[in-house]
Amino acid sequence: MDARQAGGRIERELLILTRHLEMTSPRRARLDHNALDRSAYVLLSRLEAQGPMSVPDLVEAFGLTPSTLTRQTTALLRDALVERTLDPGGSIARQLRITDEGRERLRTDRDAITTGLTDILGDWPEDRLRRFIEDLERFNTDIEQRTGRPWPR
């Protein structure tokens, strides 16, 4: 199998994986509809991992248009999941910082996702789990190197 054939098979499996994740997300699983949407989950995860960031920093990190990021962050501000703070470096630009509420909602959703994954992976042997994680990390870091958009780990 060459890289093109592998790419086609991986594309299909990623499509299916994305669909599975969407169908089993905390938002779908919980009736209270208090779960985060996908964009909120990703943005809050990044702010939690990296700390406060400005909108231009987030635009660069995600490769989104400023209007898309502004729309997403406006929703996070409205729901008190992030707050605006002064740049500790002295710049006049404001930064967004995850709030305690945002951190708690993120933790709740992450716990639900982790529980679902634990159920699926529960009977996998340790060496297979380790290999799968290493392959996912390699796949993601290769993408990050090509795009110039690393994710803090």
N, C-alpha and C positions, 0 to 999 in steps of 0.2 A: 504494500500500500504506500503510495507516495503522499507528500504533504497535502496536495490538493484533495485527494480522496479522503484523507483523514480530516481535513478541514470541513468537508461536506458532512461527514458523519458527526463530527463534534458540533457543528452548527445545529443539526437536528436535535441532538441530545441536550444542548443548551436551551433551545426553544422549548423542549418538553420540560426541562428542569425549571425554567422560568415560569411556565404554566403551573407546574406543581407547587412552586413556592407561592404564587399568587393565590391559588385555590386553598392553600393551607395557612395563609397568613393570619395573624391574630385578628385583623379587621374582619375577615370572613368568619373566623372561628368564634368570635365573641358577639353576643347579642347587644352589648351596651354601646357598640360603635365608638368606643373611646380609644380604639387602637389607632396607631399612627398610620398615615398613608405612606406609600413607598418612598416618596421624595422626602418627607419629614424624617423617616427612619434613617435614610442615607445621610442627610444633612446633619442630623443630631449625632449620628455615629462619628462623622468626620470632626465635628466640633468637640465631641468628647475625647477623641483620640489626639487631636492636635491642639486644642485650646482655642481661645477666641481668634476669630478671623474676620477680616473686612469683606464686604461684598465683592470688591475686585479680586481679593485672594480666593474667594469661593468660586467666582466665575472662572478664574484660571485653573483651579484645582479640578473642577468638574467639566470644563469645556462647554459650559452653557452660555446662552446669551444673557446679558445683564437683565433684560426684561423678564426672562424666565426665572432667573435667580431672585429677582426682586419680588416677583409674585409668590414664590415659594417661601421666602424669608418673611414676607408680610404676613402670611398665614401663621408662621411660627411665632411671630411677635404678637399677633392678635390672640393666640391661644396661650400666651405666656410661657412658651416652651424655650424661647431664647429672649435675651435682653440686649440692648445696646449698651456698650461700655466705651470709655475713652481708650485710645490706643496708648499702652504703657510706654511706647517708644516716642511719644510726644507729638505724633502726627495729629492733624485735625480730623482725620478720618475716624469714624466710629467702627467699632468691631462688634460682632455678634458673639455672645457667650451663652452656653446652655444654662438654663435655670435648674433649680432643684426639681421643679415639676417636670421639665423636659427630661432630665436625667432619670427620674422615676418612671415616666412613661416609656422611655427607651428601654430601661431595665426590664419592665414588665413584658414588653413585646419581645425583647431578646430572650428572656426566659422561656416564653411560649414557643418561639422558634427553636431554641436549643432543645426543649423537651420533645418537640416533634422529630427533630433530627436524631435525638438519642433513641427514640422508639425505632426508627428505621435502621440505625447503625448498631443496635444493641447486640446482635449476634455476629457481627463482623469480628474476625480475629484481630488482635492488636497490630500485627505486622501489616495487614491490609489497610487498617485505619491510618497508620503512620504513612504508608506509601501514598494513599489517597490525599491526605493532607499535604504532603510534600509536593505531589503533582499539582494540586490546586494552587499552592503558593508559588510554584515555579511558573505556572501558566499566567497567574495574575501579575507577577513581577516582570515577566517578559512583555506583557501588554503595557505595563506601566513604563518600562524602559523605552518602548517604541513611541508611546504617546507623550512622554515627558511629564506624566502626571502620577507620581508615586503616591501611595496610600500609606500613612503612618502606621507602623506596627509596633 
